[in-house]
Amino acid sequence: MSRKELLREIRCAEEEIREIYESPKNKSRLKYWDDAELSSDYFHAIPRDVDIKPFIVECERPQYARILGFDFYEYYNDPYVHYLSGLQMQIFKFKNFDDCTPVVKRQPVYPSGAFERSIFFGDDALYTQHDAVIPDIPVIKEYSDLDGLKYPDFYTSGCMPRIIKLYEDVRSIAGGDFAIGFPVWGRSAWGCAWQMRRLMNLMYDVIEEPEWVDRLLRFLNDARVSWAKQQAEYLGIPLGPANIYNDEVLTPVVSPKLYGEKILPLEIELSEIYGGVSYWHSCGDTTLLFGLIDQIPNTQLITVSAWSDVDLAGKTYSSEKVLEVQLHNTRDVLGEKAGEILPERLDLIKRSTVNHRSVVVAGGLVFYDGYDNGMQKIRDLCNTAQKVLQL
C-alpha cells in the first residue's frame, strides 16, 4: 500500500475513533477508570470503584497482525503502518470485545520487547511473523565487558535515533487531537541483565560471581535513571511514576532471597527517584514474592498472574494497591473446559479482591483453534464476565 493510501486509511480510522470516543457505549466504558494511560503497550488502567471489578480482553500482538494483516518489520519501522495498525487494533477491540476497554484518542509508539537491550547495543532483534524476538546470544560476554560500558545517551545510543524518528514521524502523521505516547524503558535492572547475559549465564553469575551481578544491576539501574531524565527533558515533562516490567521475575527461577537481596532494593530506589511506580508487572508466578513486592512504595497497579495465588494476593497486598488479576489463556478462556472453569475463577477473583480495587485481564490471547472458534470463546468469556462480575 502506498503512503498516500496509508494516509487515507489513517484519516478514516481517526474519524471512526472520534465517533466511537463520543458514543454512549464508550462513555459508559470510560466511567470504569480513574487513569487509562499507565502503559506504553497494551491497555492497563486503574479502576475507579472498589466494588466494581471491570475486565479487559486483549489479544497478543501477533494475533492482531493475523487479523488485521500487517507485517511486523513494517510495523516496527514504518510510521504509517505503526500508527494505522494501532488505531485499527483499538477499533477492532471495541467492535468485537464486549469488555470494559474504552477507545481513547491516544496511541503509544511501541518499539518491541527488544527495546532496552537495543538502547545499549543497537537493533539486533529478529523480525518474524510472530513478532520481534531477541537472539539467544549474550551481548555482555565477559565479566570485563562491564568495565567498558557507559550509560546510553537518549539521543544517540543504539536504536534511539531510529526510535526518536519513528515517534516524531508518527506525531507528524497523527491528527492534532490524537496524543502520541513515547516508548518507556520498562524493564527492571534484572530484566535488562537477563536480556544482555541471557538466562543460564545470569543464573551461573548469581552463584559464582554475586558481587559482579550487584555491579551489573547497579549499572543498569543507574543507566535507566540517566536515560529517563534525558527522556523527560526531550518531552518537556517532569520525571513521572515508572513502569516496571518484570516477566523475568518469577519463582522458582528467582527465589525470595534473590529478589529481596538483589532486585527489590533497586526497585524501591526507582520508585523513590521516579515518584512512584504506576505499574508493576510479571506474567510469572510471584506468590512467594507478594510480601516483598508490597514493600515498593507508592505502587499503583500490580499484576497477579494466572500462575499466582489470587486469594493470598488479596490477603497480602496492602489495600491501597490495585490488583490486575490475569486469567489463564487456555484453562480459563480458550480451552475445552473453560466454560465450566471460568465462572468459578471469576468468582474467586471477586471474593479475593473484595478489599482492593481490581481488574480482571484476559490478555496475550492467541487463537490456536482457528479464528472463528477463538472469537466465539471471547464472546463466551465476555458474556460470563458480565454476569459474574455484575457489570
C-alpha positions as YAML, in Angstrom:
chain: A
units: angstrom
residues:
- id: 1
  name: MET
  ca: [0.00, 0.00, 0.00]
- id: 2
  name: SER
  ca: [1.39, 3.43, -0.93]
- id: 3
  name: ARG
  ca: [1.95, 6.20, 1.60]
- id: 4
  name: LYS
  ca: [-0.97, 8.10, 0.07]
- id: 5
  name: GLU
  ca: [-3.25, 5.09, 0.51]
- id: 6
  name: LEU
  ca: [-1.99, 4.51, 4.06]
- id: 7
  name: LEU
  ca: [-2.66, 8.14, 4.96]
- id: 8
  name: ARG
  ca: [-6.18, 7.85, 3.58]
- id: 9
  name: GLU
  ca: [-6.74, 4.76, 5.75]
- id: 10
  name: ILE
  ca: [-5.31, 6.61, 8.77]
- id: 11
  name: ARG
  ca: [-7.68, 9.52, 8.36]
- id: 12
  name: CYS
  ca: [-10.64, 7.15, 8.06]
- id: 13
  name: ALA
  ca: [-9.53, 5.26, 11.20]
- id: 14
  name: GLU
  ca: [-9.07, 8.51, 13.14]
- id: 15
  name: GLU
  ca: [-12.54, 9.67, 12.17]
- id: 16
  name: GLU
  ca: [-14.02, 6.35, 13.25]
- id: 17
  name: ILE
  ca: [-12.25, 6.61, 16.61]
- id: 18
  name: ARG
  ca: [-13.58, 10.16, 17.06]
- id: 19
  name: GLU
  ca: [-17.11, 8.88, 16.53]
- id: 20
  name: ILE
  ca: [-16.60, 5.91, 18.87]
- id: 21
  name: TYR
  ca: [-14.97, 8.10, 21.51]
- id: 22
  name: GLU
  ca: [-18.10, 10.27, 21.77]
- id: 23
  name: SER
  ca: [-20.52, 7.34, 21.69]
- id: 24
  name: PRO
  ca: [-22.66, 6.44, 24.74]
- id: 25
  name: LYS
  ca: [-21.12, 2.96, 24.79]
- id: 26
  name: ASN
  ca: [-17.59, 4.32, 25.03]
- id: 27
  name: LYS
  ca: [-18.54, 6.92, 27.64]
- id: 28
  name: SER
  ca: [-20.02, 4.09, 29.68]
- id: 29
  name: ARG
  ca: [-16.71, 2.21, 29.47]
- id: 30
  name: LEU
  ca: [-14.66, 5.27, 30.38]
- id: 31
  name: LYS
  ca: [-16.61, 5.55, 33.65]
- id: 32
  name: TYR
  ca: [-14.94, 2.39, 34.95]
- id: 33
  name: TRP
  ca: [-11.48, 4.01, 35.05]
- id: 34
  name: ASP
  ca: [-9.60, 6.65, 37.01]
- id: 35
  name: ASP
  ca: [-6.48, 6.56, 34.86]
- id: 36
  name: ALA
  ca: [-6.26, 4.87, 31.47]
- id: 37
  name: GLU
  ca: [-2.73, 5.87, 30.43]
- id: 38
  name: LEU
  ca: [-0.43, 3.77, 32.60]
- id: 39
  name: SER
  ca: [1.34, 1.75, 29.95]
- id: 40
  name: SER
  ca: [3.11, 2.16, 26.63]
- id: 41
  name: ASP
  ca: [1.94, -1.11, 25.12]
- id: 42
  name: TYR
  ca: [-1.41, -2.73, 25.91]
- id: 43
  name: PHE
  ca: [-4.30, -1.22, 27.86]
- id: 44
  name: HIS
  ca: [-3.66, -1.08, 31.62]
- id: 45
  name: ALA
  ca: [-5.66, 1.17, 33.90]
- id: 46
  name: ILE
  ca: [-6.75, 1.98, 37.44]
- id: 47
  name: PRO
  ca: [-10.40, 1.09, 38.12]
- id: 48
  name: ARG
  ca: [-12.44, 3.76, 39.84]
- id: 49
  name: ASP
  ca: [-14.51, 1.75, 42.32]
- id: 50
  name: VAL
  ca: [-13.50, -0.96, 44.80]
- id: 51
  name: ASP
  ca: [-16.93, -2.60, 44.45]
- id: 52
  name: ILE
  ca: [-16.90, -2.83, 40.65]
- id: 53
  name: LYS
  ca: [-14.43, -5.23, 39.03]
- id: 54
  name: PRO
  ca: [-14.05, -4.34, 35.33]
- id: 55
  name: PHE
  ca: [-12.46, -6.75, 32.88]
- id: 56
  name: ILE
  ca: [-10.21, -6.38, 29.85]
- id: 57
  name: VAL
  ca: [-9.80, -8.69, 26.86]
- id: 58
  name: GLU
  ca: [-6.58, -8.38, 24.86]
- id: 59
  name: CYS
  ca: [-5.06, -10.47, 22.09]
- id: 60
  name: GLU
  ca: [-1.32, -10.75, 21.71]
- id: 61
  name: ARG
  ca: [0.15, -8.54, 19.00]
- id: 62
  name: PRO
  ca: [0.83, -11.47, 16.61]
- id: 63
  name: GLN
  ca: [-2.88, -12.33, 16.72]
- id: 64
  name: TYR
  ca: [-3.81, -8.78, 15.77]
- id: 65
  name: ALA
  ca: [-1.27, -8.97, 12.94]
- id: 66
  name: ARG
  ca: [-3.05, -12.05, 11.57]
- id: 67
  name: ILE
  ca: [-6.47, -10.43, 11.91]
- id: 68
  name: LEU
  ca: [-5.56, -7.01, 10.52]
- id: 69
  name: GLY
  ca: [-2.90, -8.17, 8.06]
- id: 70
  name: PHE
  ca: [0.12, -6.07, 8.99]
- id: 71
  name: ASP
  ca: [3.75, -7.13, 8.68]
- id: 72
  name: PHE
  ca: [5.94, -6.94, 11.78]
- id: 73
  name: TYR
  ca: [9.01, -5.48, 10.10]
- id: 74
  name: GLU
  ca: [6.87, -2.70, 8.64]
- id: 75
  name: TYR
  ca: [5.01, -2.29, 11.93]
- id: 76
  name: TYR
  ca: [8.23, -1.59, 13.83]
- id: 77
  name: ASN
  ca: [9.87, 0.54, 11.16]
- id: 78
  name: ASP
  ca: [7.22, 2.31, 9.05]
- id: 79
  name: PRO
  ca: [5.47, 5.14, 10.97]
- id: 80
  name: TYR
  ca: [2.39, 4.94, 8.76]
- id: 81
  name: VAL
  ca: [1.93, 1.20, 9.31]
- id: 82
  name: HIS
  ca: [2.76, 1.53, 13.02]
- id: 83
  name: TYR
  ca: [0.20, 4.24, 13.66]
- id: 84
  name: LEU
  ca: [-2.54, 2.80, 11.43]
- id: 85
  name: SER
  ca: [-2.19, -0.67, 12.99]
- id: 86
  name: GLY
  ca: [-2.53, 0.78, 16.48]
- id: 87
  name: LEU
  ca: [-5.70, 2.65, 15.53]
- id: 88
  name: GLN
  ca: [-7.13, -0.44, 13.87]
- id: 89
  name: MET
  ca: [-6.44, -2.55, 16.98]
- id: 90
  name: GLN
  ca: [-8.46, -0.12, 19.09]
- id: 91
  name: ILE
  ca: [-11.35, -0.19, 16.62]
- id: 92
  name: PHE
  ca: [-11.33, -3.97, 16.27]
- id: 93
  name: LYS
  ca: [-11.36, -4.49, 20.03]
- id: 94
  name: PHE
  ca: [-14.19, -2.04, 20.58]
- id: 95
  name: LYS
  ca: [-16.36, -3.63, 17.90]
- id: 96
  name: ASN
  ca: [-15.67, -7.25, 18.80]
- id: 97
  name: PHE
  ca: [-14.92, -7.50, 22.54]
- id: 98
  name: ASP
  ca: [-17.80, -6.70, 24.90]
- id: 99
  name: ASP
  ca: [-15.46, -5.86, 27.77]
- id: 100
  name: CYS
  ca: [-14.67, -2.64, 29.64]
- id: 101
  name: THR
  ca: [-11.86, -1.34, 27.41]
- id: 102
  name: PRO
  ca: [-12.57, 2.18, 26.14]
- id: 103
  name: VAL
  ca: [-11.36, 3.78, 22.95]
- id: 104
  name: VAL
  ca: [-9.08, 6.76, 23.59]
- id: 105
  name: LYS
  ca: [-7.57, 9.35, 21.30]
- id: 106
  name: ARG
  ca: [-4.08, 8.33, 22.30]
- id: 107
  name: GLN
  ca: [-1.73, 5.93, 20.58]
- id: 108
  name: PRO
  ca: [1.57, 4.74, 22.08]
- id: 109
  name: VAL
  ca: [4.62, 4.08, 19.96]
- id: 110
  name: TYR
  ca: [5.70, 0.54, 20.86]
- id: 111
  name: PRO
  ca: [9.32, -0.35, 19.98]
- id: 112
  name: SER
  ca: [9.17, -4.17, 20.63]
- id: 113
  name: GLY
  ca: [10.25, -6.29, 23.57]
- id: 114
  name: ALA
  ca: [13.86, -5.90, 22.47]
- id: 115
  name: PHE
  ca: [13.84, -2.18, 23.25]
- id: 116
  name: GLU
  ca: [16.00, -1.96, 26.37]
- id: 117
  name: ARG
  ca: [18.75, -4.19, 25.00]
- id: 118
  name: SER
  ca: [18.66, -2.24, 21.74]
- id: 119
  name: ILE
  ca: [19.16, 1.08, 23.57]
- id: 120
  name: PHE
  ca: [22.64, -0.13, 24.53]
- id: 121
  name: PHE
  ca: [23.71, -2.28, 21.63]
- id: 122
  name: GLY
  ca: [21.64, -1.29, 18.59]
- id: 123
  name: ASP
  ca: [18.96, -3.20, 16.73]
- id: 124
  name: ASP
  ca: [19.67, -6.92, 16.75]
- id: 125
  name: ALA
  ca: [16.05, -8.09, 17.00]
- id: 126
  name: LEU
  ca: [14.86, -10.74, 14.57]
- id: 127
  name: TYR
  ca: [11.59, -9.72, 12.88]
- id: 128
  name: THR
  ca: [9.44, -12.78, 12.30]
- id: 129
  name: GLN
  ca: [5.75, -13.47, 11.66]
- id: 130
  name: HIS
  ca: [5.49, -13.96, 15.44]
- id: 131
  name: ASP
  ca: [6.91, -10.53, 16.47]
- id: 132
  name: ALA
  ca: [10.37, -9.11, 17.10]
- id: 133
  name: VAL
  ca: [12.45, -11.57, 19.12]
- id: 134
  name: ILE
  ca: [15.84, -11.28, 20.80]
- id: 135
  name: PRO
  ca: [18.60, -13.65, 19.67]
- id: 136
  name: ASP
  ca: [19.63, -16.03, 22.45]
- id: 137
  name: ILE
  ca: [23.14, -14.63, 22.38]
- id: 138
  name: PRO
  ca: [24.64, -12.62, 25.25]
- id: 139
  name: VAL
  ca: [25.86, -9.14, 24.40]
- id: 140
  name: ILE
  ca: [27.82, -8.93, 27.68]
- id: 141
  name: LYS
  ca: [30.04, -11.96, 27.07]
- id: 142
  name: GLU
  ca: [32.83, -11.49, 29.59]
- id: 143
  name: TYR
  ca: [32.86, -10.03, 33.10]
- id: 144
  name: SER
  ca: [35.37, -7.43, 31.93]
- id: 145
  name: ASP
  ca: [32.85, -6.14, 29.36]
- id: 146
  name: LEU
  ca: [31.01, -4.35, 32.15]
- id: 147
  name: ASP
  ca: [34.03, -2.11, 32.79]
- id: 148
  name: GLY
  ca: [33.77, -0.65, 29.28]
- id: 149
  name: LEU
  ca: [30.04, 0.10, 29.33]
- id: 150
  name: LYS
  ca: [28.77, 3.67, 29.55]
- id: 151
  name: TYR
  ca: [25.30, 4.99, 30.26]
- id: 152
  name: PRO
  ca: [23.38, 5.16, 26.99]
- id: 153
  name: ASP
  ca: [22.67, 8.58, 25.55]
- id: 154
  name: PHE
  ca: [18.96, 9.14, 24.96]
- id: 155
  name: TYR
  ca: [19.59, 10.89, 21.65]
- id: 156
  name: THR
  ca: [22.42, 8.91, 20.07]
- id: 157
  name: SER
  ca: [22.87, 5.45, 21.62]
- id: 158
  name: GLY
  ca: [21.85, 2.19, 19.98]
- id: 159
  name: CYS
  ca: [18.38, 2.24, 18.48]
- id: 160
  name: MET
  ca: [17.47, 5.67, 19.86]
- id: 161
  name: PRO
  ca: [17.94, 7.75, 16.66]
- id: 162
  name: ARG
  ca: [15.54, 5.38, 14.87]
- id: 163
  name: ILE
  ca: [13.03, 5.36, 17.75]
- id: 164
  name: ILE
  ca: [13.04, 9.15, 18.07]
- id: 165
  name: LYS
  ca: [12.48, 9.47, 14.31]
- id: 166
  name: LEU
  ca: [9.66, 6.89, 14.44]
- id: 167
  name: TYR
  ca: [8.00, 8.81, 17.26]
- id: 168
  name: GLU
  ca: [8.37, 12.19, 15.58]
- id: 169
  name: ASP
  ca: [7.13, 10.82, 12.25]
- id: 170
  name: VAL
  ca: [4.06, 9.31, 13.91]
- id: 171
  name: ARG
  ca: [3.38, 12.62, 15.66]
- id: 172
  name: SER
  ca: [3.58, 14.45, 12.35]
- id: 173
  name: ILE
  ca: [1.15, 11.99, 10.74]
- id: 174
  name: ALA
  ca: [-1.40, 11.89, 13.57]
- id: 175
  name: GLY
  ca: [-4.39, 14.22, 13.72]
- id: 176
  name: GLY
  ca: [-3.98, 17.18, 16.04]
- id: 177
  name: ASP
  ca: [-6.43, 15.81, 18.62]
- id: 178
  name: PHE
  ca: [-4.55, 12.47, 18.96]
- id: 179
  name: ALA
  ca: [-1.84, 12.18, 21.62]
- id: 180
  name: ILE
  ca: [1.18, 10.01, 20.84]
- id: 181
  name: GLY
  ca: [3.00, 8.25, 23.66]
- id: 182
  name: PHE
  ca: [6.79, 7.92, 23.62]
- id: 183
  name: PRO
  ca: [8.20, 4.44, 24.41]
- id: 184
  name: VAL
  ca: [9.23, 3.87, 28.01]
- id: 185
  name: TRP
  ca: [12.17, 1.98, 29.46]
- id: 186
  name: GLY
  ca: [10.07, -0.57, 31.32]
- id: 187
  name: ARG
  ca: [12.32, -3.47, 32.22]
- id: 188
  name: SER
  ca: [13.91, -3.56, 35.63]
- id: 189
  name: ALA
  ca: [17.64, -3.91, 36.07]
- id: 190
  name: TRP
  ca: [17.12, -7.67, 36.50]
- id: 191
  name: GLY
  ca: [15.13, -7.91, 33.25]
- id: 192
  name: CYS
  ca: [17.80, -5.98, 31.37]
- id: 193
  name: ALA
  ca: [20.52, -8.20, 32.82]
- id: 194
  name: TRP
  ca: [18.55, -11.25, 31.64]
- id: 195
  name: GLN
  ca: [18.38, -9.77, 28.12]
- id: 196
  name: MET
  ca: [22.06, -8.94, 28.00]
- id: 197
  name: ARG
  ca: [23.57, -12.01, 29.67]
- id: 198
  name: ARG
  ca: [20.76, -14.48, 28.82]
- id: 199
  name: LEU
  ca: [19.20, -16.65, 31.49]
- id: 200
  name: MET
  ca: [21.63, -19.50, 32.05]
- id: 201
  name: ASN
  ca: [24.68, -17.24, 32.13]
- id: 202
  name: LEU
  ca: [22.99, -14.88, 34.57]
- id: 203
  name: MET
  ca: [21.96, -17.67, 36.93]
- id: 204
  name: TYR
  ca: [25.53, -19.02, 36.95]
- id: 205
  name: ASP
  ca: [26.72, -15.46, 37.64]
- id: 206
  name: VAL
  ca: [24.43, -15.22, 40.68]
- id: 207
  name: ILE
  ca: [26.05, -18.34, 42.12]
- id: 208
  name: GLU
  ca: [29.66, -17.86, 41.05]
- id: 209
  name: GLU
  ca: [30.10, -14.07, 40.86]
- id: 210
  name: PRO
  ca: [27.41, -12.47, 43.06]
- id: 211
  name: GLU
  ca: [29.40, -9.26, 43.57]
- id: 212
  name: TRP
  ca: [29.73, -8.82, 39.80]
- id: 213
  name: VAL
  ca: [25.95, -9.26, 39.48]
- id: 214
  name: ASP
  ca: [25.50, -6.50, 42.05]
- id: 215
  name: ARG
  ca: [27.73, -4.24, 39.94]
- id: 216
  name: LEU
  ca: [25.80, -5.12, 36.78]
- id: 217
  name: LEU
  ca: [22.41, -4.45, 38.34]
- id: 218
  name: ARG
  ca: [23.63, -1.18, 39.88]
- id: 219
  name: PHE
  ca: [24.94, -0.04, 36.49]
- id: 220
  name: LEU
  ca: [21.69, -0.93, 34.69]
- id: 221
  name: ASN
  ca: [19.52, 0.80, 37.30]
- id: 222
  name: ASP
  ca: [21.61, 3.96, 37.14]
- id: 223
  name: ALA
  ca: [21.67, 3.81, 33.33]
- id: 224
  name: ARG
  ca: [17.87, 3.67, 33.26]
- id: 225
  name: VAL
  ca: [17.56, 6.72, 35.51]
- id: 226
  name: SER
  ca: [20.07, 8.68, 33.43]
- id: 227
  name: TRP
  ca: [18.20, 7.81, 30.22]
- id: 228
  name: ALA
  ca: [14.80, 8.62, 31.74]
- id: 229
  name: LYS
  ca: [15.95, 12.06, 32.86]
- id: 230
  name: GLN
  ca: [17.09, 12.81, 29.31]
- id: 231
  name: GLN
  ca: [13.77, 11.49, 28.01]
- id: 232
  name: ALA
  ca: [11.83, 13.79, 30.34]
- id: 233
  name: GLU
  ca: [13.96, 16.71, 29.14]
- id: 234
  name: TYR
  ca: [13.25, 15.80, 25.50]
- id: 235
  name: LEU
  ca: [9.50, 15.56, 26.11]
- id: 236
  name: GLY
  ca: [9.42, 18.68, 28.27]
- id: 237
  name: ILE
  ca: [7.74, 16.92, 31.19]
- id: 238
  name: PRO
  ca: [8.80, 16.03, 34.75]
- id: 239
  name: LEU
  ca: [10.06, 12.56, 35.56]
- id: 240
  name: GLY
  ca: [6.89, 10.65, 36.47]
- id: 241
  name: PRO
  ca: [6.00, 7.28, 38.01]
- id: 242
  name: ALA
  ca: [7.77, 4.33, 36.41]
- id: 243
  name: ASN
  ca: [6.57, 1.13, 34.81]
- id: 244
  name: ILE
  ca: [8.45, -1.99, 35.93]
- id: 245
  name: TYR
  ca: [8.03, -4.89, 33.52]
- id: 246
  name: ASN
  ca: [9.30, -7.94, 35.34]
- id: 247
  name: ASP
  ca: [8.38, -11.05, 33.37]
- id: 248
  name: GLU
  ca: [11.88, -12.21, 34.27]
- id: 249
  name: VAL
  ca: [10.93, -12.16, 37.97]
- id: 250
  name: LEU
  ca: [9.16, -15.43, 38.73]
- id: 251
  name: THR
  ca: [9.61, -18.37, 41.06]
- id: 252
  name: PRO
  ca: [11.33, -20.78, 41.17]
- id: 253
  name: VAL
  ca: [13.84, -19.04, 38.85]
- id: 254
  name: VAL
  ca: [14.01, -16.05, 41.21]
- id: 255
  name: SER
  ca: [13.82, -17.05, 44.86]
- id: 256
  name: PRO
  ca: [12.52, -14.73, 47.59]
- id: 257
  name: LYS
  ca: [16.12, -14.43, 48.82]
- id: 258
  name: LEU
  ca: [17.42, -13.39, 45.38]
- id: 259
  name: TYR
  ca: [14.57, -10.96, 44.83]
- id: 260
  name: GLY
  ca: [14.77, -9.47, 48.32]
- id: 261
  name: GLU
  ca: [18.53, -9.02, 48.35]
- id: 262
  name: LYS
  ca: [19.45, -8.05, 44.79]
- id: 263
  name: ILE
  ca: [16.34, -6.88, 42.90]
- id: 264
  name: LEU
  ca: [13.89, -5.31, 45.35]
- id: 265
  name: PRO
  ca: [16.26, -2.62, 46.74]
- id: 266
  name: LEU
  ca: [16.79, -1.25, 43.22]
- id: 267
  name: GLU
  ca: [13.04, -1.24, 42.51]
- id: 268
  name: ILE
  ca: [12.41, 0.65, 45.75]
- id: 269
  name: GLU
  ca: [15.10, 3.09, 44.65]
- id: 270
  name: LEU
  ca: [13.39, 3.54, 41.26]
- id: 271
  name: SER
  ca: [10.12, 4.32, 42.99]
- id: 272
  name: GLU
  ca: [11.80, 6.93, 45.16]
- id: 273
  name: ILE
  ca: [13.52, 8.58, 42.19]
- id: 274
  name: TYR
  ca: [10.54, 8.49, 39.81]
- id: 275
  name: GLY
  ca: [7.99, 9.45, 42.45]
- id: 276
  name: GLY
  ca: [6.27, 6.07, 42.42]
- id: 277
  name: VAL
  ca: [5.59, 3.01, 40.29]
- id: 278
  name: SER
  ca: [2.48, 3.21, 38.12]
- id: 279
  name: TYR
  ca: [2.55, -0.46, 37.05]
- id: 280
  name: TRP
  ca: [4.48, -3.49, 38.35]
- id: 281
  name: HIS
  ca: [4.08, -6.50, 36.08]
- id: 282
  name: SER
  ca: [5.12, -10.12, 35.87]
- id: 283
  name: CYS
  ca: [3.30, -12.85, 33.97]
- id: 284
  name: GLY
  ca: [5.10, -15.45, 36.11]
- id: 285
  name: ASP
  ca: [4.32, -16.94, 39.49]
- id: 286
  name: THR
  ca: [5.11, -14.30, 42.12]
- id: 287
  name: THR
  ca: [3.14, -15.83, 45.01]
- id: 288
  name: LEU
  ca: [6.19, -16.22, 47.26]
- id: 289
  name: LEU
  ca: [7.22, -12.64, 46.48]
- id: 290
  name: PHE
  ca: [3.95, -10.85, 47.33]
- id: 291
  name: GLY
  ca: [5.13, -9.58, 50.71]
- id: 292
  name: LEU
  ca: [8.37, -8.25, 49.20]
- id: 293
  name: ILE
  ca: [6.71, -6.54, 46.22]
- id: 294
  name: ASP
  ca: [4.29, -4.89, 48.64]
- id: 295
  name: GLN
  ca: [7.26, -3.04, 50.14]
- id: 296
  name: ILE
  ca: [7.78, -0.94, 46.99]
- id: 297
  name: PRO
  ca: [6.43, 2.48, 47.98]
- id: 298
  name: ASN
  ca: [3.80, 4.37, 46.00]
- id: 299
  name: THR
  ca: [2.99, 1.47, 43.68]
- id: 300
  name: GLN
  ca: [-0.38, 1.79, 42.00]
- id: 301
  name: LEU
  ca: [-1.14, -1.30, 39.88]
- id: 302
  name: ILE
  ca: [0.34, -4.79, 40.44]
- id: 303
  name: THR
  ca: [-0.19, -7.86, 38.28]
- id: 304
  name: VAL
  ca: [-1.35, -11.07, 39.92]
- id: 305
  name: SER
  ca: [-0.62, -13.60, 37.19]
- id: 306
  name: ALA
  ca: [-2.67, -16.63, 36.21]
- id: 307
  name: TRP
  ca: [0.01, -18.75, 37.89]
- id: 308
  name: SER
  ca: [-0.16, -16.87, 41.19]
- id: 309
  name: ASP
  ca: [-2.44, -17.37, 44.21]
- id: 310
  name: VAL
  ca: [-5.08, -14.63, 43.95]
- id: 311
  name: ASP
  ca: [-6.57, -15.46, 47.35]
- id: 312
  name: LEU
  ca: [-3.19, -14.94, 49.03]
- id: 313
  name: ALA
  ca: [-2.62, -11.79, 46.96]
- id: 314
  name: GLY
  ca: [-5.80, -10.30, 48.39]
- id: 315
  name: LYS
  ca: [-4.67, -11.14, 51.90]
- id: 316
  name: THR
  ca: [-1.06, -9.98, 51.46]
- id: 317
  name: TYR
  ca: [-1.10, -6.79, 49.42]
- id: 318
  name: SER
  ca: [-1.99, -3.62, 51.28]
- id: 319
  name: SER
  ca: [-5.44, -2.32, 50.44]
- id: 320
  name: GLU
  ca: [-4.24, 0.78, 48.58]
- id: 321
  name: LYS
  ca: [-2.56, -1.43, 45.95]
- id: 322
  name: VAL
  ca: [-4.68, -2.02, 42.84]
- id: 323
  name: LEU
  ca: [-4.59, -5.63, 41.62]
- id: 324
  name: GLU
  ca: [-4.63, -6.61, 37.96]
- id: 325
  name: VAL
  ca: [-5.60, -10.29, 38.05]
- id: 326
  name: GLN
  ca: [-4.88, -12.36, 34.95]
- id: 327
  name: LEU
  ca: [-6.91, -15.24, 33.63]
- id: 328
  name: HIS
  ca: [-5.15, -18.31, 32.25]
- id: 329
  name: ASN
  ca: [-5.43, -18.23, 28.46]
- id: 330
  name: THR
  ca: [-6.08, -21.95, 27.99]
- id: 331
  name: ARG
  ca: [-7.63, -23.05, 31.27]
- id: 332
  name: ASP
  ca: [-9.98, -20.09, 31.71]
- id: 333
  name: VAL
  ca: [-10.61, -18.78, 28.18]
- id: 334
  name: LEU
  ca: [-9.70, -20.88, 25.14]
- id: 335
  name: GLY
  ca: [-9.66, -24.44, 26.49]
- id: 336
  name: GLU
  ca: [-12.38, -27.08, 26.10]
- id: 337
  name: LYS
  ca: [-13.43, -26.82, 29.75]
- id: 338
  name: ALA
  ca: [-13.15, -23.05, 30.03]
- id: 339
  name: GLY
  ca: [-16.92, -22.69, 30.17]
- id: 340
  name: GLU
  ca: [-17.01, -24.76, 33.34]
- id: 341
  name: ILE
  ca: [-13.92, -23.26, 34.99]
- id: 342
  name: LEU
  ca: [-14.32, -19.57, 34.18]
- id: 343
  name: PRO
  ca: [-17.32, -18.73, 36.42]
- id: 344
  name: GLU
  ca: [-15.57, -20.20, 39.46]
- id: 345
  name: ARG
  ca: [-12.34, -18.41, 38.62]
- id: 346
  name: LEU
  ca: [-14.10, -15.04, 38.25]
- id: 347
  name: ASP
  ca: [-15.99, -15.57, 41.50]
- id: 348
  name: LEU
  ca: [-12.72, -16.40, 43.28]
- id: 349
  name: ILE
  ca: [-11.11, -13.21, 41.95]
- id: 350
  name: LYS
  ca: [-14.10, -11.15, 43.01]
- id: 351
  name: ARG
  ca: [-14.09, -12.58, 46.54]
- id: 352
  name: SER
  ca: [-10.31, -12.46, 46.94]
- id: 353
  name: THR
  ca: [-10.02, -8.80, 45.95]
- id: 354
  name: VAL
  ca: [-13.08, -7.53, 47.80]
- id: 355
  name: ASN
  ca: [-10.96, -5.02, 49.74]
- id: 356
  name: HIS
  ca: [-8.95, -3.85, 46.72]
- id: 357
  name: ARG
  ca: [-9.71, -2.02, 43.57]
- id: 358
  name: SER
  ca: [-9.06, -4.71, 40.98]
- id: 359
  name: VAL
  ca: [-9.37, -5.52, 37.29]
- id: 360
  name: VAL
  ca: [-9.64, -8.91, 35.56]
- id: 361
  name: VAL
  ca: [-7.50, -9.36, 32.44]
- id: 362
  name: ALA
  ca: [-7.66, -11.99, 29.72]
- id: 363
  name: GLY
  ca: [-4.51, -10.90, 27.93]
- id: 364
  name: GLY
  ca: [-1.98, -12.23, 25.45]
- id: 365
  name: LEU
  ca: [-4.61, -14.32, 23.65]
- id: 366
  name: VAL
  ca: [-3.55, -16.22, 20.54]
- id: 367
  name: PHE
  ca: [-6.10, -18.45, 18.81]
- id: 368
  name: TYR
  ca: [-4.78, -21.99, 18.40]
- id: 369
  name: ASP
  ca: [-8.05, -23.46, 17.12]
- id: 370
  name: GLY
  ca: [-8.87, -21.03, 14.33]
- id: 371
  name: TYR
  ca: [-10.29, -17.51, 14.19]
- id: 372
  name: ASP
  ca: [-13.97, -18.41, 14.43]
- id: 373
  name: ASN
  ca: [-13.50, -20.66, 17.47]
- id: 374
  name: GLY
  ca: [-11.26, -18.10, 19.16]
- id: 375
  name: MET
  ca: [-13.76, -15.30, 18.68]
- id: 376
  name: GLN
  ca: [-16.58, -17.48, 19.99]
- id: 377
  name: LYS
  ca: [-14.53, -18.20, 23.11]
- id: 378
  name: ILE
  ca: [-14.06, -14.47, 23.63]
- id: 379
  name: ARG
  ca: [-17.80, -13.87, 23.25]
- id: 380
  name: ASP
  ca: [-18.42, -16.60, 25.83]
- id: 381
  name: LEU
  ca: [-15.84, -15.01, 28.13]
- id: 382
  name: CYS
  ca: [-17.46, -11.57, 27.86]
- id: 383
  name: ASN
  ca: [-20.95, -12.92, 28.50]
- id: 384
  name: THR
  ca: [-19.80, -14.86, 31.56]
- id: 385
  name: ALA
  ca: [-17.75, -11.97, 32.95]
- id: 386
  name: GLN
  ca: [-20.64, -9.54, 32.55]
- id: 387
  name: LYS
  ca: [-22.85, -11.87, 34.61]
- id: 388
  name: VAL
  ca: [-20.43, -12.97, 37.33]
- id: 389
  name: LEU
  ca: [-18.90, -9.54, 37.83]
- id: 390
  name: GLN
  ca: [-22.36, -7.95, 37.62]
- id: 391
  name: LEU
  ca: [-21.38, -5.24, 35.15]
...
